[in-house]
Amino acid sequence: MAMRKLFGTDGVRGVANIDPMTPEMALRLGRAIAYHFRHKTRRGRIVIGKDTRLSGYLFETALASGICSMGADVMLCGPLPTPGIAFITSSMRADAGVVISASHNPFQDNGIKVFASDGFKLPDSVESHLEQLMAGTELEQARPEGGAIGKASKIEDSRGRYVVFLKSAFPRERTLDGLRIVVDCANGAAYRVAPLVFSELGADVIALNNKPDGMNINDDCGAVHPKKMCAAVKKYGAHLGIAVDGDADRVIICDEHGEEVDGDTIMAICARRMLERKELKKNTVVATVMSNLGLARSIEGLGGHLVRAQVGDRYVVEEMRTNGYNFGGEQSGHLVFLDYMTTGDGVLAALQVLAVMLESGRPLSELRTVMTRYPQVLVNLKVREKKPLDGLIDVGKLITRIERTLGSEGRVLVRYSGTEAKARVMVEGPDEPTIQGYADEIARAIEQACGSA
């Protein structure tokens, strides 16, 4: 398989209108998508959705032009969460779905990720083939003419379809009557969907950051910056706070005291419910190498198993599909309930937590005690060059020494970001000041070996 140059861990991503994230690239990618997913017996159909970034218009137009130029039709959804596009793609029997979003990144960035007709993200091999098509001449030899050129139209009720689907994932016999919920929409793709879902189920919703202007997405708000959501829960006496990110494929929640609850703890809460109801396939939860050691201890204590995949919710999903598991996620808040959805869905995950609260009659502050977190520190550093980690001899010796010291009560993980020129150093252990020192020591060694950016 050829090495991918454009696609990272979650699609193509970069600063909007700067190489590689340009409209020219998007047009070529649109052509490649239409050609790769072409239908043998009818005109192809490709769904396009986006978040609320200013540059979304630019890439929406470029992608649509490329797709139409290869003879496929485009169905435009407008601003809709990433999982909403996956749902629409599958439910409308489209050949592929495209999301224009840089997820939790600032508004200056943008990205493009692709779903197959079944609503699942593409494997590395398909992304490599798309890049080959973009770089080669095969597409030029397949240009349609006349009536064979595609057209674009808007799906007027895409938001309503997705809202109905989300509500169907909540226990039919339950309502949210009497619950006050703070919902931070991150000024992103869920700015209408999220408050609507919870209010239609009966909750008293206090919506934050639901007035996007194209430039305020993720701006000190949402799942990446949940402090304002936590403060609002205490201010309004809410039962729960829910913060999604810009494309709403991840969620961070907080309890009635305004205390943050991350993806690992959400997984532990939901896994206990699924184990008790015998709904967790093979009694196994799929997490990533970044998930807290406390999650593994919690799942094991409940009688289950934890399997780790590499970072990226699509790798979690690939592990689930390959081995027949149905629940997994990331510490960052990507939670995948495969019985309902093909990818991470922040609103759907929040609904599952609410279902646990209602069925148990316990507040979130009590439910969260199912897991005890190990101290964990993460150091991110910009590097000039992403040298192969296994070739950094001095760094490797240092990591080995620290791992031996920590033993079974800690972990060290070093990796490069899949979307940025950064190295990430994560250390877990029983004492935070000590592991902070270890993480800083490893970071300095990497900086010395790779150079600072």
C-alpha positions, 0 to 999 in steps of 0.5 A: 500500500502506498504511503498516504501524504494527504490523509492523516488519522482523520482525513485531510486537514490543514489551514484553510486556503493554504496548501494542502488544504486548498480548493484546488485540492478539494476539487481533485479529491471530489473527482477522485471520490466520485470516480472511486465510488462510482456506481455500475448501474446508475448515476453516483450519489455523494452526500456533503455536509460541513460544520460552521467554519467560514471556509466551509463554503469554499470547500463545499463548492469545490468538492461539489464541482469535482464530484459533478465533473465526474458524473455523480450527483451531490446531495448537500446537507449544510451544517450537520454533525459528522455522525449526522452525515454518516447517518444520512449517507447510509440511510439515503443509500448514497455511495459515499459521504463527505464531511468538511470539518477540522473537528476541534481545531480553530476556525482558520483550519479545515478538513475533509473526511470521507465515509463509505456507503455504509457510514463507516470511515475509509480504511487506509488502503482506500485513502491511499487509492484516492491519493493515487487517483488525484496524482495520476491521469486516470481521472482525465480519461473518464470525463463525462460529457453532456447529460452525463455531468452530475448536478447538486441539490440540497437535502432540505430535511437532513437535520430533522431526519438526524434528530429523529434518529437520535431520539430513537436511540434513547429508551422509548419509555423514558423522558427527560422531564424535570431535568435541567441540562446545559448544552455547549454547542461549540458554535459548531455543527450541532448548534441547532441539533443538540438543544433540539434533541434534549428539549424535544425529549423533555429537558429544560435546556440552557444552550451555550455557544449556539450562535456561530458566525463562521469564526467562533467555532471552538473558540474557548468553548465546547468539548475542548474548553469545557470550563464555561459549561461546568460553570454554567451547570453550577450557576443554573443548578443543572443536573448535567452539562454536555459539551460537544466539539465543532463537528459534534463527534465527541463529548465531554460532560460534567456532573451536577457539581460542575466536575468534568467527566471525560471519555474514559469515565463515560466508557466505564459508566456505560460499560457497567450498564451494558455488562449488567444488561448483557449487551456488551458483546464479548464483554469487551470495551475498545479504547486507545493507547491513550485511555487511562489505566484506571479505565482498564482496572474499572472494566476488569473489576466489572468482569469485562475486558479492555482492548486498546487500538491506536489513537483515532476513533476510526481505528477504534471502529476498525478493531470493533468491526474486525473482532465483533465488539460493539462499544468503544471510544477515546478519552477525548470523548469520541464514543462509538455505540456500534449498535446505533452509529458507525462513528463517534457521536457526542449527542448520542453518547450523552443520551446514553449517559442520561439513560443510565442516570434515569434507570439507576436513579443516581446522579452523575457524581455517584455514577462516575465513581465506577472509575478511579483515575490514575494521574496522567500527564500529557506533554505536547511539543512541536518538532522540526522533524518527525524522525522514526521513534524507534531510531531515537536510541537515547530516547528509547533508553530513557523510556525503558528506564522510566517504564522499569521504575513505574512497573505495573503501576504506570505507563509511558506512551510516545507518539507523533500527532497524525495531523500536526508537527507535534510529538505527544508524551503521555506518562501515567503513574501513582504520583503526579509530580513524579510522572510530570518530571518523567514526561518533561525529561522525555520531551526534552530528549525528543526535542534534542533529537528532532529539533524544536519548531 
